[in-house]
């Protein structure tokens, strides 16, 4: 079952400066999500990371995958309905830079007793920048 | 030790990265969670995924998990009972 791309602020509780998904391209709840984050020089964290060489912190790439993973849920998330419980096998393969259109691809690996494992990749122009498995817990 | 029980213990050690532990150090009757091996809810999901991958047995819900994760012996019995012939 494919769901239409979601209204992002209606689905995720995150807000500026921490809403890190700009567009949902494909969405199959419980199975797979493809979303995008567009990086600009205006990102608040790039002011200090780093002044001479702006690049998106790796932990924020993981957060982007986690937020994209929120769209695996069929229903909108209210408040802190889901939290990050673990990160496994994270690999950072290249920098994400201002101007990049980041493709966030996540797939559900399995779930048990409110805990879900998702595998995700952040890529740009076909190059993988980050891959990781995330464990998320539903409250 | 039965062949299946040994494979169950090897799967637990590999999947949960219990480095340095050998199958004969895992007590057949000790609970997997809380006391005993002291596993947590992330480990539970890893085990569910591992059991599905290695033995093609699905643990559908928490009720089934409660039964299967009582001990290594209980898990071995659960897998033997539900594995496709």
Backbone of each chain as ProteinMPNN parsed JSONL, in Angstrom:
{"seq_chain_A": "XXXXXXXXXXXXXXXXXXXXXXXXXXXXXXXXXXXXXXXXXXXXXXXXXXXXXXXXXXXXXXXXXXXXXXXXXXXXXXXXXXXXXXXXXXXXXXXXXXXXXXXXXXXXXXXXXXXXXXXXXXXXXXXXXXXXXXXXXXX", "coords_chain_A": {"N_chain_A": [[0.856, -1.197, 0.0], [0.719, 2.112, -0.976], [1.2, 5.253, 0.395], [0.117, 8.679, 0.022], [2.52, 11.365, -0.446], [3.446, 12.925, 2.583], [2.116, 15.675, 4.561], [4.524, 17.439, 5.916], [5.108, 19.006, 8.436], [2.725, 18.37, 9.673], [2.938, 15.751, 10.197], [5.383, 15.155, 11.526], [6.656, 15.966, 14.794], [8.81, 17.674, 15.051], [10.429, 20.899, 14.844], [11.664, 24.075, 13.483], [14.876, 24.84, 14.778], [15.141, 22.202, 13.939], [13.776, 20.541, 12.232], [14.304, 18.283, 9.838], [13.587, 17.239, 7.395], [12.568, 17.854, 4.135], [10.971, 17.077, 2.047], [8.812, 14.451, 1.06], [9.153, 11.768, -0.982], [8.516, 9.12, -1.715], [6.434, 6.733, -0.18], [5.722, 4.086, 1.802], [4.043, 2.951, 4.275], [5.399, 1.275, 7.07], [7.143, -0.129, 5.517], [8.909, 1.261, 3.566], [10.551, 4.37, 2.903], [11.217, 7.255, 0.988], [12.833, 10.263, 1.145], [13.651, 13.812, 1.116], [16.246, 16.137, 1.926], [17.159, 19.423, 1.725], [20.135, 21.068, 1.651], [21.303, 24.183, 2.814], [23.315, 27.251, 2.843], [22.22, 28.632, 4.879], [21.667, 27.017, 7.064], [21.471, 26.748, 10.555], [23.43, 25.35, 12.089], [25.66, 25.285, 10.509], [27.011, 27.581, 10.851], [28.875, 27.255, 12.848], [30.095, 24.904, 12.218], [31.757, 24.098, 9.719], [33.24, 27.316, 10.394], [35.061, 28.02, 8.37], [34.778, 25.938, 6.701], [31.986, 24.816, 5.842], [30.102, 22.004, 6.706], [27.715, 19.391, 6.972], [27.077, 18.125, 10.177], [27.871, 14.747, 11.034], [26.2, 13.4, 12.89], [23.821, 14.671, 12.458], [23.087, 13.719, 10.0], [22.356, 11.165, 10.69], [20.169, 11.824, 12.278], [18.506, 12.883, 10.304], [17.887, 10.554, 8.911], [16.503, 9.22, 10.919], [14.304, 10.935, 11.235], [13.168, 10.753, 8.685], [12.484, 8.125, 8.902], [10.329, 8.351, 10.571], [8.179, 8.606, 8.901], [7.572, 6.075, 8.226], [5.677, 5.324, 9.901], [2.183, 5.035, 9.881], [0.361, 6.794, 11.004], [0.203, 10.285, 12.069], [2.849, 11.623, 14.154], [2.637, 12.435, 17.461], [3.909, 14.809, 19.666], [6.713, 13.609, 21.509], [6.579, 10.921, 20.288], [8.049, 8.88, 19.386], [11.248, 7.596, 20.041], [14.82, 7.683, 19.612], [16.591, 4.772, 20.02], [18.856, 3.35, 19.542], [21.939, 3.159, 17.656], [23.462, 1.588, 14.999], [26.266, 0.243, 13.268], [27.068, 2.607, 11.878], [28.23, 4.477, 9.156], [30.226, 6.956, 7.734], [30.708, 8.376, 4.726], [31.219, 10.454, 3.078], [31.25, 14.094, 2.845], [28.356, 16.138, 3.552], [27.22, 18.97, 1.96], [26.597, 22.586, 1.704], [24.054, 23.319, -0.634], [23.659, 20.764, -1.435], [21.372, 18.245, -2.447], [19.934, 16.09, -0.514], [19.257, 12.673, -0.514], [17.17, 10.689, 1.328], [16.878, 7.534, 2.276], [15.006, 5.035, 3.688], [14.386, 1.865, 5.195], [12.241, -0.488, 6.678], [13.385, -2.9, 8.925], [12.503, -4.709, 10.727], [10.288, -5.402, 13.508], [9.538, -5.49, 16.979], [7.672, -5.73, 19.886], [7.196, -2.899, 20.156], [9.635, -1.864, 19.471], [11.559, -0.83, 16.734], [13.602, -1.659, 13.947], [15.461, 0.108, 11.619], [16.935, 0.528, 8.413], [19.079, 2.761, 6.815], [20.05, 5.096, 4.227], [21.88, 7.939, 3.389], [22.196, 9.831, 0.55], [23.747, 11.595, -2.202], [23.377, 12.8, -5.38], [23.659, 10.14, -6.273], [25.825, 9.215, -4.841], [26.739, 7.519, -1.931], [26.565, 8.939, 1.247], [26.199, 8.415, 3.893], [25.53, 5.535, 5.825], [23.472, 3.552, 7.917], [22.106, 1.615, 10.659], [19.217, 2.057, 12.549], [17.678, 2.045, 15.742], [14.465, 2.42, 16.83], [12.112, 3.41, 19.252], [8.79, 3.047, 20.07], [6.619, 4.957, 22.046]], "CA_chain_A": [[0.0, 0.0, 0.0], [1.5, 3.331, -1.036], [0.482, 6.421, 0.908], [0.574, 9.894, -0.643], [3.526, 12.114, 0.323], [2.783, 13.511, 3.749], [2.302, 17.057, 4.991], [5.615, 17.147, 6.845], [4.896, 19.48, 9.82], [1.546, 17.741, 10.286], [3.283, 14.372, 10.561], [6.489, 15.125, 12.498], [6.579, 17.009, 15.819], [10.014, 18.516, 15.015], [10.269, 22.251, 14.313], [12.899, 24.825, 13.318], [15.807, 24.533, 13.682], [15.441, 20.774, 13.987], [12.996, 19.738, 11.288], [15.357, 18.009, 8.861], [13.042, 16.609, 6.183], [11.89, 18.886, 3.353], [10.042, 16.54, 1.059], [8.668, 12.984, 1.052], [8.941, 11.4, -2.389], [7.84, 7.825, -1.779], [6.089, 6.358, 1.194], [4.968, 2.853, 1.987], [4.127, 2.8, 5.73], [5.826, -0.034, 7.557], [8.057, -0.795, 4.588], [9.972, 2.024, 2.924], [10.312, 5.8, 2.691], [12.271, 8.037, 0.356], [12.572, 11.675, 1.43], [14.771, 14.686, 0.756], [16.624, 17.304, 2.735], [17.954, 20.342, 0.91], [21.075, 21.767, 2.536], [21.648, 25.542, 2.372], [24.254, 27.978, 3.703], [21.459, 29.207, 5.986], [21.474, 26.079, 8.182], [22.09, 27.378, 11.733], [24.6, 24.622, 12.603], [26.839, 25.469, 9.649], [27.727, 28.769, 11.321], [30.018, 26.858, 13.659], [30.562, 23.555, 11.829], [32.717, 24.955, 10.428], [33.226, 28.659, 9.827], [35.818, 28.06, 7.121], [34.443, 24.803, 5.837], [30.681, 24.329, 6.285], [29.639, 20.664, 6.327], [26.663, 18.925, 7.888], [27.584, 17.152, 11.154], [27.438, 13.369, 10.799], [25.072, 13.007, 13.742], [22.581, 15.188, 11.879], [22.697, 12.801, 8.92], [21.615, 10.093, 11.378], [18.881, 12.394, 12.674], [17.687, 12.965, 9.081], [17.366, 9.204, 8.642], [15.507, 8.92, 11.953], [13.084, 11.686, 10.933], [12.564, 10.113, 7.504], [11.887, 6.895, 9.43], [9.034, 8.693, 11.175], [7.133, 8.455, 7.882], [7.189, 4.658, 8.14], [4.455, 5.237, 10.692], [1.016, 5.439, 9.1], [-0.319, 7.905, 11.671], [1.085, 11.382, 12.504], [3.485, 11.442, 15.459], [2.301, 13.548, 18.361], [4.909, 14.982, 20.712], [7.834, 12.687, 21.356], [5.919, 9.619, 20.222], [9.06, 7.888, 19.039], [12.589, 8.09, 20.319], [15.944, 6.924, 19.097], [17.045, 3.874, 21.085], [20.176, 2.811, 19.239], [22.539, 3.374, 16.337], [24.397, 0.491, 14.724], [26.95, 0.167, 11.968], [27.042, 3.892, 11.17], [29.408, 4.764, 8.331], [30.165, 8.257, 7.061], [31.58, 8.127, 3.577], [31.526, 11.696, 2.391], [30.612, 15.236, 3.489], [27.166, 16.771, 2.989], [27.625, 20.371, 1.85], [25.567, 23.517, 1.241], [23.702, 23.107, -2.034], [23.365, 19.352, -1.685], [20.028, 17.691, -2.31], [20.195, 14.786, 0.114], [18.208, 11.658, -0.628], [17.1, 9.909, 2.569], [16.15, 6.309, 1.962], [14.943, 4.151, 4.857], [13.609, 0.628, 5.027], [11.998, -1.175, 7.954], [14.071, -4.189, 8.963], [11.686, -5.591, 11.553], [9.793, -4.763, 14.723], [9.076, -6.383, 18.037], [7.334, -5.11, 21.176], [7.331, -1.446, 20.13], [10.972, -1.486, 19.011], [11.681, -1.06, 15.296], [14.932, -1.464, 13.383], [15.394, 0.609, 10.249], [18.216, 0.717, 7.741], [18.941, 3.96, 6.002], [21.181, 5.629, 3.478], [21.837, 9.315, 2.896], [23.024, 9.92, -0.647], [23.64, 12.832, -2.979], [23.769, 12.523, -6.768], [24.03, 8.742, -6.44], [26.945, 8.831, -3.968], [26.332, 7.315, -0.541], [27.305, 9.751, 2.215], [26.052, 7.834, 5.232], [24.636, 4.383, 5.972], [23.362, 3.176, 9.327], [20.878, 0.995, 11.15], [18.723, 2.788, 13.711], [16.627, 1.407, 16.523], [13.551, 3.429, 17.346], [11.157, 2.84, 20.203], [7.517, 3.77, 20.126], [6.137, 5.06, 23.429]], "C_chain_A": [[0.89, 1.244, 0.0], [0.654, 4.498, -0.561], [0.961, 7.655, 0.15], [1.638, 10.584, 0.192], [2.847, 12.921, 1.416], [3.019, 15.013, 3.849], [3.302, 16.973, 6.146], [5.393, 17.687, 8.262], [3.658, 18.876, 10.482], [1.898, 16.335, 10.78], [4.356, 14.298, 11.641], [6.32, 16.238, 13.527], [7.765, 17.977, 15.785], [9.721, 19.867, 14.372], [11.636, 22.914, 14.142], [13.583, 25.007, 14.661], [16.075, 23.032, 13.522], [14.537, 19.911, 13.118], [13.887, 19.519, 10.07], [14.874, 17.176, 7.665], [12.275, 17.683, 5.427], [10.821, 18.329, 2.421], [9.999, 15.012, 1.199], [8.293, 12.572, -0.36], [8.146, 10.101, -2.529], [7.574, 7.377, -0.361], [5.198, 5.128, 1.204], [5.047, 2.537, 3.475], [4.49, 1.377, 6.132], [6.86, -0.71, 6.685], [9.22, 0.1, 4.171], [9.556, 3.482, 2.751], [11.5, 6.379, 1.94], [11.905, 9.504, 0.556], [13.794, 12.493, 1.022], [14.999, 15.762, 1.795], [17.531, 18.162, 1.86], [18.834, 21.174, 1.837], [21.389, 23.149, 1.964], [22.707, 26.144, 3.297], [23.54, 28.549, 4.923], [21.234, 28.27, 7.158], [22.179, 26.634, 9.416], [23.372, 26.671, 12.201], [25.846, 24.81, 11.747], [27.65, 26.702, 10.04], [28.977, 28.367, 12.111], [30.605, 25.513, 13.263], [30.746, 23.512, 10.316], [32.761, 26.294, 9.713], [33.913, 28.696, 8.453], [35.447, 26.941, 6.16], [33.109, 24.185, 6.265], [30.396, 22.918, 5.778], [28.681, 20.156, 7.4], [27.253, 17.917, 8.86], [27.017, 15.757, 10.894], [26.235, 12.963, 11.635], [23.755, 13.533, 13.181], [22.137, 14.359, 10.67], [21.911, 11.628, 9.51], [20.225, 10.584, 11.783], [17.948, 12.513, 11.463], [17.075, 11.609, 8.757], [16.274, 8.852, 9.654], [14.194, 9.646, 11.65], [12.386, 11.125, 9.701], [11.865, 8.829, 7.933], [10.549, 7.133, 10.091], [7.885, 8.507, 10.198], [6.843, 6.986, 7.571], [5.914, 4.421, 8.939], [3.287, 5.761, 9.863], [0.375, 6.696, 9.679], [0.674, 9.01, 12.037], [1.626, 11.141, 13.909], [3.195, 12.659, 16.32], [3.341, 13.627, 19.474], [6.081, 14.054, 20.464], [7.294, 11.259, 21.352], [6.916, 8.504, 19.972], [10.407, 8.436, 19.461], [13.644, 7.129, 19.819], [16.516, 6.075, 20.229], [18.435, 3.314, 20.804], [20.626, 3.148, 17.837], [23.557, 2.264, 16.131], [25.042, 0.688, 13.364], [26.907, 1.479, 11.191], [28.35, 4.094, 10.412], [29.202, 6.111, 7.66], [31.192, 8.236, 5.942], [31.95, 9.38, 2.817], [30.772, 12.843, 3.032], [29.334, 15.665, 2.767], [27.375, 18.276, 3.075], [26.46, 21.268, 1.449], [25.329, 23.329, -0.26], [23.34, 21.672, -2.341], [21.87, 19.05, -1.533], [20.21, 16.268, -1.791], [18.989, 13.869, -0.045], [18.273, 10.769, 0.615], [16.244, 8.684, 2.288], [16.163, 5.397, 3.174], [14.015, 2.978, 4.58], [13.437, -0.028, 6.389], [12.612, -2.569, 7.892], [13.251, -5.205, 9.756], [11.267, -4.855, 12.809], [9.37, -5.826, 15.712], [8.843, -5.583, 19.31], [7.629, -3.605, 21.199], [8.691, -0.945, 19.682], [11.059, -1.794, 17.517], [13.119, -0.809, 14.862], [14.772, -0.975, 11.958], [16.814, 0.747, 9.696], [18.075, 1.899, 6.805], [20.233, 4.348, 5.305], [20.9, 7.092, 3.131], [22.737, 9.363, 1.677], [22.806, 11.257, -1.338], [24.181, 12.546, -4.376], [24.301, 11.092, -6.944], [25.224, 8.289, -5.605], [26.424, 8.653, -2.548], [27.206, 8.165, 0.376], [27.273, 9.133, 3.602], [25.135, 6.624, 5.15], [24.621, 4.001, 7.445], [22.099, 2.356, 9.557], [20.486, 1.739, 12.418], [17.668, 1.956, 14.42], [15.753, 2.505, 17.094], [12.476, 2.749, 18.175], [9.899, 3.705, 20.193], [7.042, 3.79, 21.565], [4.698, 4.579, 23.515]], "O_chain_A": [[1.726, 1.405, 0.889], [-0.458, 4.713, -1.042], [2.099, 7.679, -0.32], [1.668, 10.416, 1.411], [1.798, 13.526, 1.195], [3.983, 15.548, 3.302], [2.965, 16.492, 7.228], [5.476, 16.915, 9.217], [3.549, 18.869, 11.708], [1.237, 15.798, 11.669], [4.263, 13.486, 12.561], [5.889, 17.337, 13.18], [7.714, 19.017, 16.443], [8.882, 19.975, 13.478], [12.647, 22.382, 14.599], [12.894, 25.315, 15.633], [17.13, 22.643, 13.022], [14.53, 18.687, 13.251], [14.192, 20.467, 9.348], [15.666, 16.496, 7.011], [11.422, 18.356, 6.006], [9.88, 19.032, 2.052], [11.024, 14.37, 1.426], [7.249, 12.971, -0.877], [7.232, 9.998, -3.347], [8.377, 7.606, 0.544], [4.081, 5.135, 0.687], [6.016, 1.917, 3.913], [3.952, 0.407, 5.598], [7.403, -1.75, 7.059], [10.381, -0.246, 4.389], [8.394, 3.794, 2.492], [12.649, 6.037, 2.22], [10.814, 9.939, 0.187], [14.827, 11.946, 0.635], [14.069, 16.231, 2.452], [18.534, 17.689, 1.326], [18.334, 21.894, 2.701], [21.701, 23.281, 0.781], [22.967, 25.627, 4.384], [24.191, 28.914, 5.902], [20.661, 28.686, 8.165], [23.363, 26.961, 9.347], [24.303, 27.333, 12.66], [26.959, 24.531, 12.195], [28.801, 26.864, 9.635], [30.004, 29.044, 12.054], [31.528, 25.031, 13.919], [29.905, 22.903, 9.656], [32.361, 26.395, 8.553], [33.42, 29.315, 7.51], [35.758, 26.99, 4.97], [33.084, 23.167, 6.957], [30.442, 22.662, 4.575], [28.83, 20.462, 8.583], [27.872, 16.944, 8.428], [25.838, 15.603, 10.575], [25.348, 12.26, 11.15], [22.701, 12.934, 13.391], [20.949, 14.306, 10.354], [20.937, 11.157, 8.922], [19.235, 9.863, 11.651], [16.746, 12.274, 11.577], [15.907, 11.514, 8.381], [15.253, 8.263, 9.3], [13.112, 9.073, 11.781], [11.159, 11.03, 9.668], [10.806, 8.478, 7.413], [9.72, 6.225, 10.167], [6.748, 8.278, 10.609], [5.975, 6.682, 6.752], [5.174, 3.466, 8.701], [3.392, 6.806, 9.221], [-0.098, 7.558, 8.938], [1.846, 8.73, 12.289], [0.958, 10.537, 14.748], [3.486, 13.789, 15.928], [3.621, 12.632, 20.143], [6.401, 13.75, 19.315], [7.521, 10.492, 22.287], [6.671, 7.342, 20.298], [10.684, 9.619, 19.262], [13.399, 5.937, 19.629], [16.884, 6.603, 21.279], [19.118, 2.856, 21.72], [19.813, 3.391, 16.945], [24.411, 2.028, 16.984], [24.437, 1.228, 12.438], [26.727, 1.467, 9.973], [29.436, 3.905, 10.96], [28.144, 6.38, 7.091], [32.391, 8.096, 6.181], [32.879, 9.378, 2.009], [29.76, 12.617, 3.696], [29.235, 15.571, 1.544], [27.674, 18.801, 4.148], [25.457, 20.791, 0.919], [26.269, 23.198, -1.044], [22.774, 21.387, -3.396], [21.207, 19.535, -0.617], [20.59, 15.364, -2.535], [17.855, 14.246, 0.252], [19.309, 10.174, 0.911], [15.035, 8.79, 2.087], [17.237, 5.02, 3.644], [13.026, 3.078, 3.853], [14.389, -0.111, 7.165], [12.392, -3.319, 6.941], [13.3, -6.406, 9.489], [11.823, -3.807, 13.138], [8.909, -6.907, 15.343], [9.72, -4.843, 19.755], [8.236, -3.1, 22.144], [8.89, 0.26, 19.528], [10.682, -2.882, 17.08], [13.773, 0.119, 15.337], [14.034, -1.569, 11.172], [17.758, 1.043, 10.427], [17.081, 2.027, 6.09], [21.334, 3.989, 5.722], [19.822, 7.432, 2.645], [23.905, 8.982, 1.748], [21.821, 11.953, -1.094], [25.317, 12.098, -4.527], [25.268, 10.865, -7.672], [25.6, 7.118, -5.648], [25.744, 9.532, -2.019], [28.434, 8.119, 0.295], [28.202, 9.304, 4.391], [24.094, 6.667, 4.494], [25.633, 4.113, 8.136], [21.157, 2.395, 8.766], [21.335, 2.018, 13.265], [16.873, 1.258, 13.79], [16.243, 3.414, 17.765], [11.997, 1.665, 17.843], [9.961, 4.931, 20.294], [7.056, 2.76, 22.238], [4.108, 4.586, 24.595]]}, "seq_chain_B": "XXXXXXXXXXXXXXXXXXXXXXXXXXXXXXXXXXXXXXXXXXXXXXXXXXXXXXXXXXXXXXXXXXXXXXXXXXXXXXXXXXXXX", "coords_chain_B": {"N_chain_B": [[24.966, -31.572, 24.344], [22.209, -30.659, 22.339], [22.144, -30.472, 18.745], [20.562, -28.442, 17.646], [20.191, -26.775, 19.858], [22.772, -25.901, 20.287], [23.19, -24.444, 17.944], [21.311, -22.435, 18.363], [22.415, -21.135, 20.577], [24.814, -20.271, 19.435], [23.814, -18.506, 17.543], [22.685, -16.552, 19.235], [24.99, -15.541, 20.5], [26.417, -14.541, 18.303], [24.618, -12.713, 17.113], [24.075, -10.902, 19.151], [26.512, -9.994, 19.7], [28.085, -11.018, 21.853], [30.874, -10.937, 22.843], [33.622, -13.09, 23.4], [32.189, -14.942, 24.765], [31.246, -18.357, 25.143], [29.273, -21.087, 23.784], [28.89, -23.072, 25.808], [28.949, -21.608, 28.104], [26.53, -20.458, 28.414], [23.756, -20.908, 30.312], [21.334, -23.407, 30.046], [18.837, -23.174, 31.276], [18.621, -20.653, 32.321], [17.055, -17.414, 32.562], [16.656, -15.306, 29.652], [16.29, -12.583, 29.703], [16.43, -9.749, 31.975], [17.433, -11.107, 34.923], [20.002, -13.682, 34.636], [21.13, -13.784, 31.339], [20.697, -11.086, 31.054], [19.521, -9.437, 29.034], [18.221, -6.72, 26.937], [15.48, -4.666, 25.585], [16.254, -3.972, 23.014], [17.987, -6.017, 22.377], [16.088, -8.034, 22.331], [14.644, -7.507, 19.994], [16.735, -7.86, 18.144], [17.193, -10.579, 18.496], [14.723, -11.627, 17.656], [14.852, -10.939, 14.934], [17.145, -12.369, 14.214], [16.39, -15.038, 14.704], [14.407, -15.31, 12.843], [15.862, -15.006, 10.497], [17.865, -17.04, 10.62], [16.56, -19.438, 11.375], [14.133, -19.377, 10.122], [11.816, -18.913, 11.597], [9.088, -17.217, 12.908], [8.573, -14.862, 15.474], [5.765, -13.744, 16.55], [4.422, -11.91, 18.322], [4.38, -10.165, 21.536], [3.432, -11.981, 23.392], [4.138, -14.477, 22.362], [6.858, -14.075, 22.431], [7.346, -13.872, 25.156], [7.029, -16.489, 25.924], [8.931, -17.821, 24.328], [11.364, -16.63, 25.011], [11.97, -17.374, 27.564], [14.028, -19.058, 28.372], [17.126, -20.498, 27.112], [16.594, -23.154, 26.627], [13.771, -23.105, 26.395], [13.561, -21.493, 24.145], [14.825, -23.044, 22.219], [13.061, -25.215, 22.139], [10.786, -23.858, 21.233], [11.578, -23.072, 18.668], [12.031, -25.572, 17.487], [9.461, -26.55, 17.502], [8.099, -24.774, 15.821], [9.503, -24.634, 13.43], [9.667, -25.098, 9.921], [9.118, -28.22, 8.466]], "CA_chain_B": [[24.083, -30.49, 23.89], [21.618, -30.983, 21.034], [22.663, -29.678, 17.643], [19.741, -27.231, 17.517], [20.46, -25.886, 20.994], [24.086, -25.304, 20.034], [23.009, -23.41, 16.909], [20.588, -21.321, 18.999], [23.387, -20.391, 21.395], [25.753, -19.584, 18.534], [23.079, -17.375, 16.968], [22.572, -15.526, 20.284], [26.316, -14.942, 20.695], [26.795, -13.778, 17.114], [23.667, -11.623, 16.871], [24.151, -9.906, 20.228], [27.927, -9.633, 19.847], [28.546, -11.356, 23.212], [32.246, -11.324, 22.539], [34.339, -13.826, 24.424], [31.336, -15.938, 25.4], [31.132, -19.598, 24.381], [27.95, -21.706, 23.994], [28.713, -23.805, 27.072], [28.841, -20.659, 29.227], [25.133, -20.036, 28.536], [22.965, -21.898, 31.046], [20.108, -23.753, 29.308], [17.605, -22.844, 31.986], [18.625, -19.279, 32.842], [16.249, -16.489, 31.756], [17.462, -14.487, 28.74], [16.142, -11.171, 30.05], [16.493, -9.473, 33.406], [18.505, -11.949, 35.475], [20.54, -14.541, 33.58], [21.972, -13.074, 30.372], [20.502, -9.647, 31.241], [19.298, -8.765, 27.752], [17.23, -5.649, 26.985], [14.47, -4.724, 24.531], [16.931, -3.937, 21.707], [18.439, -7.399, 22.177], [14.912, -8.846, 21.994], [14.391, -7.318, 18.552], [17.838, -8.514, 17.411], [16.963, -12.027, 18.541], [13.577, -11.921, 16.78], [15.344, -10.867, 13.548], [18.101, -13.458, 14.023], [15.649, -16.303, 14.666], [13.709, -15.321, 11.565], [16.85, -15.172, 9.435], [18.616, -18.305, 10.704], [15.708, -20.633, 11.532], [12.858, -19.131, 9.428], [10.706, -18.982, 12.552], [8.65, -15.873, 13.263], [7.974, -14.625, 16.793], [4.793, -12.756, 16.068], [4.052, -10.842, 19.257], [5.012, -10.226, 22.855], [3.003, -13.205, 24.091], [5.011, -15.545, 21.853], [8.199, -13.749, 22.906], [7.387, -14.194, 26.588], [7.171, -17.941, 26.003], [10.16, -18.266, 23.653], [12.573, -16.057, 25.608], [12.079, -17.766, 28.965], [15.379, -19.6, 28.538], [17.643, -21.09, 25.88], [15.844, -24.403, 26.429], [12.434, -22.745, 25.904], [13.71, -20.965, 22.783], [15.127, -24.198, 21.361], [11.792, -25.954, 21.981], [9.889, -23.034, 20.412], [12.05, -23.149, 17.281], [11.796, -26.95, 17.01], [8.017, -26.702, 17.328], [7.562, -23.916, 14.752], [10.29, -24.705, 12.203], [9.053, -25.864, 8.819], [9.766, -29.537, 8.312]], "C_chain_B": [[23.521, -30.838, 22.508], [22.163, -30.016, 19.99], [21.893, -28.356, 17.515], [20.052, -26.247, 18.647], [21.804, -25.172, 20.819], [23.97, -24.186, 18.994], [22.273, -22.195, 17.461], [21.57, -20.472, 19.81], [24.383, -19.638, 20.523], [25.113, -18.362, 17.89], [22.988, -16.228, 17.978], [23.909, -14.792, 20.438], [26.689, -14.052, 19.517], [25.936, -12.534, 16.962], [23.812, -10.516, 17.919], [25.594, -9.511, 20.531], [28.407, -9.848, 21.289], [29.974, -11.874, 23.101], [32.913, -12.031, 23.708], [33.504, -14.892, 25.093], [31.276, -17.189, 24.512], [29.781, -20.244, 24.702], [27.818, -22.396, 25.345], [28.711, -22.9, 28.303], [27.408, -20.173, 29.406], [24.336, -21.181, 29.149], [21.644, -22.138, 30.301], [18.841, -23.22, 29.965], [17.524, -21.403, 32.461], [17.784, -18.369, 31.953], [17.144, -15.627, 30.871], [17.433, -13.021, 29.151], [16.158, -10.985, 31.551], [17.687, -10.198, 34.009], [19.044, -12.841, 34.358], [21.424, -13.736, 32.652], [21.799, -11.556, 30.444], [20.294, -8.878, 29.952], [18.233, -7.685, 27.906], [16.328, -5.699, 25.743], [15.08, -4.604, 23.125], [17.432, -5.336, 21.37], [17.278, -8.293, 21.757], [14.618, -8.741, 20.504], [15.48, -7.993, 17.719], [17.635, -10.028, 17.38], [15.81, -12.429, 17.629], [14.041, -11.936, 15.315], [16.291, -12.03, 13.244], [17.404, -14.809, 13.879], [14.932, -16.45, 13.323], [14.688, -15.637, 10.426], [17.479, -16.575, 9.431], [17.696, -19.526, 10.68], [14.372, -20.502, 10.797], [11.65, -19.322, 10.34], [10.373, -17.559, 12.989], [8.131, -15.844, 14.697], [7.049, -13.438, 16.616], [4.557, -11.605, 17.037], [4.715, -11.065, 20.62], [4.643, -11.485, 23.625], [3.883, -14.386, 23.665], [6.43, -15.34, 22.363], [8.389, -14.134, 24.365], [7.655, -15.68, 26.79], [8.564, -18.357, 25.489], [11.417, -17.807, 24.388], [12.747, -16.408, 27.082], [13.486, -18.27, 29.28], [15.856, -20.117, 27.184], [16.888, -22.391, 25.564], [14.461, -24.111, 25.838], [12.516, -22.264, 24.449], [13.995, -22.107, 21.797], [13.845, -25.01, 21.085], [10.842, -25.201, 21.047], [10.279, -23.141, 18.932], [11.776, -24.538, 16.696], [10.323, -27.15, 16.663], [7.51, -25.957, 16.094], [8.331, -23.996, 13.445], [9.564, -25.552, 11.17], [9.846, -27.15, 8.62], [10.554, -29.61, 7.006]], "O_chain_B": [[24.26, -31.257, 21.618], [22.582, -28.902, 20.303], [22.484, -27.296, 17.306], [20.162, -25.041, 18.422], [21.949, -23.998, 21.159], [24.572, -23.122, 19.14], [22.566, -21.061, 17.081], [21.553, -19.244, 19.734], [24.755, -18.506, 20.83], [25.754, -17.327, 17.709], [23.191, -15.068, 17.621], [23.944, -13.563, 20.498], [27.209, -12.951, 19.698], [26.444, -11.44, 16.716], [23.684, -9.333, 17.601], [25.865, -8.79, 21.491], [29.051, -8.976, 21.873], [30.243, -13.067, 23.242], [32.782, -11.616, 24.86], [34.018, -15.67, 25.897], [31.259, -17.089, 23.286], [29.206, -19.988, 25.76], [26.761, -22.326, 25.972], [28.496, -23.371, 29.42], [27.087, -19.55, 30.418], [24.252, -22.273, 28.587], [20.93, -21.192, 29.968], [17.884, -22.859, 29.279], [16.48, -20.969, 32.949], [17.788, -18.523, 30.732], [18.248, -15.256, 31.269], [18.414, -12.298, 28.976], [15.933, -11.927, 32.311], [18.829, -9.927, 33.639], [18.567, -12.75, 33.227], [22.362, -13.077, 33.101], [22.651, -10.814, 29.955], [20.832, -7.783, 29.789], [17.445, -7.703, 28.852], [16.396, -6.64, 24.953], [14.492, -5.08, 22.154], [17.322, -5.789, 20.23], [17.444, -9.195, 20.936], [14.376, -9.744, 19.833], [15.185, -8.626, 16.705], [17.876, -10.676, 16.361], [15.889, -13.432, 16.919], [13.674, -12.829, 14.551], [16.248, -12.606, 12.157], [17.779, -15.623, 13.035], [14.855, -17.536, 12.748], [14.388, -16.419, 9.523], [17.608, -17.209, 8.384], [18.01, -20.531, 10.041], [13.557, -21.424, 10.843], [10.606, -19.822, 9.92], [11.253, -16.796, 13.388], [7.34, -16.701, 15.091], [7.484, -12.288, 16.542], [4.499, -10.448, 16.621], [5.486, -12.003, 20.823], [5.439, -11.997, 24.413], [4.316, -15.185, 24.495], [7.126, -16.302, 22.688], [9.435, -14.648, 24.762], [8.395, -16.082, 27.688], [9.272, -19.135, 26.129], [12.425, -18.513, 24.391], [13.573, -15.81, 27.771], [14.057, -17.948, 30.322], [15.085, -20.168, 26.226], [16.586, -22.69, 24.409], [14.028, -24.781, 24.9], [11.656, -22.586, 23.629], [13.468, -22.125, 20.685], [13.587, -25.428, 19.956], [10.184, -25.796, 20.193], [9.421, -23.282, 18.06], [11.341, -24.662, 15.551], [9.977, -27.813, 15.686], [6.611, -26.432, 15.401], [7.861, -23.473, 12.434], [8.941, -26.566, 11.486], [11.077, -27.153, 8.609], [11.162, -30.639, 6.709]]}, "name": "protein", "num_of_chains": 2, "seq": "XXXXXXXXXXXXXXXXXXXXXXXXXXXXXXXXXXXXXXXXXXXXXXXXXXXXXXXXXXXXXXXXXXXXXXXXXXXXXXXXXXXXXXXXXXXXXXXXXXXXXXXXXXXXXXXXXXXXXXXXXXXXXXXXXXXXXXXXXXXXXXXXXXXXXXXXXXXXXXXXXXXXXXXXXXXXXXXXXXXXXXXXXXXXXXXXXXXXXXXXXXXXXXXXXXXXXXXXXXXXXXXX"}
